[in-house]
Each structure stands twice: as structure tokens, then as C-alpha cells.
Amino acid sequence: MYSLEMEKADGRRLSLYSRRPIDGNIPPSLLEAPAGVNPHLRWHPLRGEWVTYAAFRQTRTFHPPPEYNPFSPSASLDNPTELPVGDYDIAVFDNRFPALTRLAHDPPKSLVDTLPAKGQCEVVVFTQDPNSALGQLPLDHIDLLLQVWGRRTEILAMRDDVLYVLPFENRGAEVGVTLHHPHGQIYAYPFIPPIPQLMQANEASYFKQEGSPLLQDLIEMEVESRERLLYLGPQAVAFIPAWARYPYEVWVAPIKAVPAFSVLAEEQRIDLARALKTVLLKYDGLWQKPFPYLMAWYQSPLDGEPHPEAHLHAEFYPPYRTADRLKYLAGTELAAGMFANDALPEEKAKDLQAVEVVL
């Protein structure tokens, strides 16, 4: 992996990554962040969790025409964008409209406790091609992305205002995407968010009792069953879990537990790229069109403690239920937190298993 670090005109950081050496003379990009970027946190006393407030995000870019794509490389002062012109594969930069930032300060007074919304929000542009998609990228490009996620986690872990790093991708207007150029985001939280915290607690409890990682043992059972497997390689696996909350919910993981991207062995990372690409191709092949989803990658917390129970993995949440109906969160999911799945994981696994893919 080759990289080049630079600073934008407004002080935001830009990192370029490539499978080839990068020309050090690439100029920084020209697009500047808006004024008044100062998110804050408020404590939700009944749920026992923080909520972030960033009203300035209402002005962020929304479905621009192709000629005004802010993620297309540009050297024009008439049409400044986030990316410079040059030969590189992946770009990472500070979000112009962050919900979390190290610059947050002086939160407003409220009836409940407030804090500056410290942390970091980064944008990860997967490719310079606006018409491509993560699943269309070559395997070595996807492998590079896994390395980038690991490197960004290492860099963010050096900060004292970051306790958890979550890379994710929203794909498709159905899940609220406002820019269709292939990209994801990285949220670096100043606390461990509720869902990772709950998963970590269950993993830690299981590890204390059984002496092995929970997800690793579950993967062994999924591999033995094979009923819901979508990909099985020497180091990685993809499957619809027996406990899936969504139709076509897929998990991707190394077979043996590792806590984070940064500690993946090369052979694990290469096979993980194959598993990830297989899932993405099966999604699109099933519907014969771009398949919308949220992909979230879970790692161990950055609290300075060892986490042998943690198991790096991705979870895919697609909104599709049938060919003509969408599955959105409704009353029982939003109000009670109990998911109602209208389809058996075994049935949906058969649908995806039937899709032939070529890597």
C-alpha cells in the first residue's frame, strides 16, 4: 500500500492510497468546508445514551448532477471538488459536514447534560470512477480498501477523544444516500456506541464462560451446517446468520477471530476481500440492478484493554423484502427494539446461493 498525506486549503486532512507509488506533486483539493461547524452531544436520560446534534448538516450536498459531483477529481477553481487530479485508487478526507469533530467546542446549555461532539467523521472514496461500485472493483483494490480501513483505525486510535471506530457504507437512495459516487464513511466516536457496546458485553460474557470467541464458535456451526453459507474460503466466510433480523442480511468475517483490521494476516485479508466481493456480486445478481444496503464493520473498542473475545466482521442490512416491496423499520423495531422478519434466513440464503458469480 502506498499513501500520500496532505492538507486542504481549509485545514482538513486528505490521505491518498494506491496500489502503485503516488506522485508527491499532486496538488491539494480545492473545496472548502462551510462555516459554523460545531456539533454537540446531549444525554438521553431514559435510554442512557448520547445523541449528536449537527444542524449545519441540513445544507450538505443532495443528489447533485454529474457535472457537480464533489467526489470527482477536479483542478478547476470554477468547479472545486474534494479530490485532486492524479493517479491513486482511494481517497480519505475529513467530512465537510461532520457529526463528530475534534474542533467541537462550547456546547449549548440544555435540560440534560451536553458535551462537545468530539471524535472524527471521515469520507472514504472507493474509486475515482463515479459509475463504478465497491463490488465491481478488482480484488486487489478491495484488498487495498481493507488495508485503508486498518490504517485509518490505527491513526484514529492515537487520539485521546476516540474510543470506537466504525467504517460503513450506505448504498442507494433507498437507504438515504445523497451522493451516488462509490464511497463510505468512518465514524470515530468519543464513546463506545450502544450497539457495539451490547455486542461486546455479550462476547465478553461468553468468552469468560467458554474460553473462546462467541462469533468464532457460531461461524464454526454455520460452516458445519452449510445451510446459509454464501462463501467459504480458507480464511473467510460469508453467510446469512440463523438469527438474521433482515431479509438478505449477510455477515462477512474471518473464520478465526481477530479484533480489528490492523491485525489481519495478509492471507486473511485477501480471502476477506473475496468473501466481500462475492456477497456484493450476489446482491446485484439477485436483483439485476444495484442492490441498496448498509454495510457496517465492527471492531474491538479502543479502550486500551485486550479484547480476545472481539471478532472483526461486517453486517449487511438491505431494505429489500420482495421484488416490489421494501422493508423499513416499523413500530416494533423502532419503538420496542424487537425486529420482526417476514422471511426465514434459510429461504433467503437459497436465493443468494443460487446466484453464480465470477470473481
C-alpha positions in Angstrom: 0.0 0.0 0.0 1.3 3.4 -1.0 0.0 6.6 0.6 0.3 10.4 0.5 -0.8 12.8 3.2 -1.7 16.4 2.5 -3.7 19.3 3.9 -6.6 21.0 2.2 -6.8 24.8 2.0 -9.3 24.9 4.9 -7.1 22.8 7.1 -8.9 19.4 6.6 -6.7 16.4 6.1 -6.6 14.4 2.9 -5.0 11.0 2.5 -4.5 9.2 -0.8 -3.9 5.5 -1.1 -2.9 3.4 -4.1 -1.6 0.0 -5.3 1.2 2.0 -7.1 3.6 4.8 -6.0 1.8 8.2 -5.8 3.3 11.3 -7.3 4.2 13.6 -4.4 3.4 16.7 -6.5 -0.3 16.2 -6.6 -1.9 19.5 -5.5 -4.4 19.5 -2.6 -8.1 19.7 -3.5 -9.9 23.0 -3.5 -13.4 22.5 -1.9 -13.6 24.2 1.5 -15.8 23.3 4.5 -18.7 25.6 5.4 -18.6 27.9 8.4 -20.2 27.2 11.8 -19.2 23.5 12.0 -19.8 22.8 15.8 -21.8 19.7 16.6 -22.7 18.8 20.2 -23.9 15.8 22.2 -27.0 15.7 24.5 -27.6 12.9 27.0 -30.8 10.8 26.6 -31.7 10.1 30.3 -34.2 7.3 29.7 -32.1 5.4 27.1 -28.8 6.1 28.7 -27.0 7.2 25.5 -25.7 10.2 23.7 -27.4 11.9 20.8 -25.4 14.1 18.4 -26.8 17.4 17.0 -25.4 19.0 13.9 -28.0 21.3 12.4 -25.5 22.6 9.8 -25.7 19.2 8.0 -29.0 20.3 6.5 -27.0 22.2 3.9 -24.9 19.3 2.7 -24.9 18.3 -0.9 -28.0 16.5 -2.1 -28.1 14.4 -5.4 -26.1 16.8 -7.5 -25.9 16.5 -11.3 -22.9 14.5 -12.5 -21.0 17.7 -13.6 -21.2 18.9 -10.0 -20.1 15.7 -8.3 -18.0 16.8 -5.3 -16.1 13.4 -5.3 -14.9 13.7 -8.9 -11.3 14.8 -9.2 -11.0 18.4 -10.3 -8.3 21.1 -10.6 -10.8 23.8 -11.7 -11.4 26.9 -9.5 -14.8 27.2 -11.2 -15.8 23.7 -10.0 -13.8 22.8 -6.9 -14.2 19.3 -5.5 -12.9 17.2 -2.7 -10.4 15.2 -4.8 -7.3 16.3 -6.7 -6.4 15.1 -10.1 -3.8 12.3 -10.0 -3.1 8.6 -10.2 -4.4 7.0 -7.0 -7.1 4.5 -6.0 -8.7 5.6 -2.7 -9.1 8.9 -1.0 -9.9 9.6 2.6 -10.7 13.1 3.9 -12.3 14.9 6.8 -16.1 15.2 6.2 -17.2 18.8 5.4 -20.4 18.2 7.4 -19.2 16.1 10.4 -21.5 14.9 13.2 -18.3 14.5 15.3 -15.1 16.6 15.1 -12.1 17.4 17.2 -13.0 21.1 16.6 -16.3 20.8 18.6 -16.5 23.3 21.5 -18.8 25.1 23.9 -21.9 23.0 23.7 -25.2 24.9 24.4 -26.9 24.6 27.8 -29.9 22.3 28.0 -32.2 20.5 30.4 -29.9 17.5 30.0 -26.1 17.1 30.1 -24.3 18.3 27.0 -20.8 17.8 25.6 -18.8 18.9 22.6 -19.2 16.2 19.9 -15.6 15.2 19.8 -14.3 12.5 17.6 -14.0 12.3 13.8 -16.0 11.8 10.7 -14.1 10.8 7.5 -15.2 10.1 4.0 -13.7 7.2 2.1 -14.0 7.5 -1.7 -13.5 4.0 -3.0 -12.6 4.9 -6.6 -12.3 7.8 -8.9 -14.9 6.3 -11.2 -18.3 7.7 -10.3 -20.1 4.9 -12.3 -18.4 2.0 -10.6 -19.3 0.3 -7.3 -17.5 -1.5 -4.5 -18.5 -4.9 -5.8 -17.2 -4.0 -9.3 -13.7 -3.2 -8.1 -10.8 -5.7 -8.7 -9.9 -8.0 -5.7 -6.6 -6.2 -5.1 -8.4 -2.9 -5.0 -10.9 -4.2 -2.4 -7.9 -5.7 -0.5 -6.4 -2.2 -0.5 -9.6 -0.8 1.0 -9.4 -3.3 3.8 -5.8 -2.1 4.4 -7.0 1.5 4.3 -9.7 0.8 6.9 -7.0 -0.7 9.1 -4.6 2.2 8.7 -7.3 4.8 9.4 -8.3 2.9 12.6 -4.6 2.9 13.7 -4.4 6.6 13.1 -7.6 7.5 14.8 -6.7 5.2 17.8 -3.8 7.5 18.6 -6.3 10.2 19.6 -7.5 10.6 23.2 -11.0 11.6 22.0 -11.7 8.3 20.1 -12.9 5.0 21.7 -14.5 3.3 18.8 -14.0 3.3 15.0 -16.8 2.2 12.7 -16.3 2.0 8.9 -19.5 1.7 6.9 -21.1 2.2 3.5 -24.6 3.4 2.7 -25.5 2.4 -0.9 -28.6 3.5 -2.7 -31.3 6.2 -2.4 -33.4 3.7 -0.5 -31.1 4.0 2.5 -30.7 7.7 2.3 -27.6 8.2 0.1 -27.3 11.7 -1.2 -24.2 11.1 -3.4 -24.0 8.1 -5.6 -20.3 8.2 -6.3 -18.9 5.0 -4.6 -17.9 5.9 -1.1 -18.3 5.1 2.5 -17.6 6.8 5.8 -15.7 6.2 9.0 -17.1 7.4 12.3 -14.7 7.7 15.2 -16.7 8.0 18.4 -15.6 9.5 21.7 -17.5 6.7 23.4 -18.4 3.1 22.6 -21.8 3.3 20.8 -24.8 1.4 22.2 -24.9 -1.5 19.7 -21.2 -2.3 19.7 -21.2 -2.0 23.5 -24.0 -4.5 23.8 -22.4 -6.9 21.4 -19.1 -6.6 23.2 -20.7 -7.3 26.5 -22.2 -10.5 25.2 -19.0 -11.5 23.6 -17.0 -10.9 26.8 -19.5 -12.8 28.9 -19.4 -15.8 26.5 -15.6 -15.7 26.4 -15.3 -15.6 30.2 -17.6 -18.7 30.4 -16.4 -20.7 27.4 -12.9 -19.5 26.8 -13.4 -18.9 23.1 -14.8 -16.1 21.0 -18.6 -16.2 20.5 -18.8 -15.3 16.8 -15.9 -17.7 16.0 -17.9 -20.6 17.6 -21.1 -19.5 15.8 -19.2 -19.4 12.5 -18.0 -23.0 13.1 -21.6 -24.1 13.5 -22.6 -22.2 10.3 -19.8 -23.8 8.4 -20.8 -27.3 9.7 -24.4 -26.7 8.8 -23.7 -25.0 5.3 -27.4 -24.3 5.1 -26.9 -20.5 5.0 -23.3 -20.2 3.6 -22.7 -17.9 0.7 -18.9 -18.1 0.6 -16.4 -20.4 2.4 -12.7 -19.9 1.8 -9.6 -20.9 3.6 -9.6 -17.8 5.8 -13.0 -16.1 5.5 -16.7 -16.8 5.3 -20.0 -15.1 4.3 -23.4 -16.3 5.4 -26.9 -15.3 6.3 -27.0 -15.8 10.1 -29.6 -18.1 11.7 -30.5 -15.1 13.8 -30.9 -12.6 10.9 -33.2 -9.7 11.6 -33.5 -8.5 8.0 -34.3 -10.5 4.8 -31.0 -11.0 3.0 -28.9 -9.8 6.0 -25.4 -11.1 5.4 -22.4 -11.3 7.7 -18.8 -11.4 6.4 -15.9 -12.3 8.7 -12.6 -14.1 9.0 -13.1 -17.6 10.2 -10.7 -17.2 13.1 -11.4 -14.2 15.4 -9.2 -11.1 15.0 -10.2 -7.9 16.9 -9.5 -5.4 14.1 -8.5 -4.7 10.5 -5.0 -3.8 11.6 -4.2 -7.2 12.9 -5.4 -9.2 9.9 -2.8 -11.5 8.4 -2.3 -11.0 4.7 -3.9 -14.3 3.8 -6.9 -13.5 6.0 -7.3 -10.1 4.4 -7.0 -11.4 0.8 -9.7 -14.0 1.4 -11.9 -11.5 3.2 -11.8 -9.4 0.0 -13.0 -12.4 -1.9 -15.8 -13.0 0.5 -16.9 -9.4 0.4 -16.9 -9.2 -3.4 -18.8 -12.5 -3.6 -21.6 -11.0 -1.4 -21.8 -7.8 -3.4 -22.0 -9.6 -6.7 -24.7 -11.9 -5.4 -26.7 -9.0 -4.2 -26.6 -7.3 -7.6 -27.0 -10.5 -9.5 -30.1 -11.4 -7.5 -32.0 -8.2 -8.4 -30.3 -7.5 -11.8 -29.8 -3.9 -10.6 -27.8 -2.0 -7.9 -28.8 -3.5 -4.6 -29.2 -1.0 -1.7 -27.7 -1.8 1.7 -26.0 -0.5 4.8 -22.7 -2.3 5.4 -21.1 -1.8 8.8 -17.8 -3.2 10.1 -17.5 -3.9 13.8 -14.1 -4.0 15.5 -12.9 -4.0 19.1 -13.1 -0.9 21.3 -10.0 1.4 21.6 -10.1 1.4 25.4 -6.5 0.2 25.9 -7.7 -3.2 27.1 -7.1 -6.6 25.3 -10.2 -8.0 23.6 -9.6 -11.7 22.8 -13.4 -12.0 22.6 -13.8 -9.5 19.7 -14.3 -10.7 16.2 -14.0 -8.3 13.3 -16.9 -8.7 10.9 -19.3 -6.9 8.6 -23.1 -6.9 8.8 -25.2 -6.0 5.7 -28.7 -4.6 6.2 -30.5 -4.4 2.9 -34.0 -2.9 2.9 -35.4 -5.3 0.2 -38.1 -7.8 1.3 -39.6 -8.9 -2.0 -39.1 -7.8 -5.6 -41.6 -5.0 -5.3 -41.7 -4.1 -1.6 -39.2 -2.5 0.7 -38.5 -3.5 4.3 -38.2 -0.5 6.6 -38.1 -0.3 10.3 -41.6 0.0 11.7 -43.4 0.1 15.1 -41.9 -3.0 16.8 -38.4 -2.3 15.6 -38.2 1.4 16.2 -40.4 1.6 19.4 -39.6 -1.7 21.1 -36.3 -2.7 19.5 -37.6 -6.1 18.6 -37.2 -7.0 15.0 -39.9 -8.8 13.0 -38.6 -10.7 10.0 -41.1 -11.8 7.4 -38.8 -14.4 5.8 -36.7 -17.3 7.1 -32.9 -16.9 6.8 -32.8 -20.3 5.2 -35.1 -19.3 2.4 -33.2 -16.1 1.6 -29.9 -17.9 1.7 -31.2 -20.2 -1.0 -31.9 -17.2 -3.2 -28.4 -15.9 -2.9 -26.8 -19.3 -3.1 -28.4 -19.7 -6.5 -26.7 -16.6 -7.9 -23.5 -17.6 -9.7 -20.6 -15.1 -9.5 -17.2 -14.8 -11.1 -14.5 -13.0 -9.1 
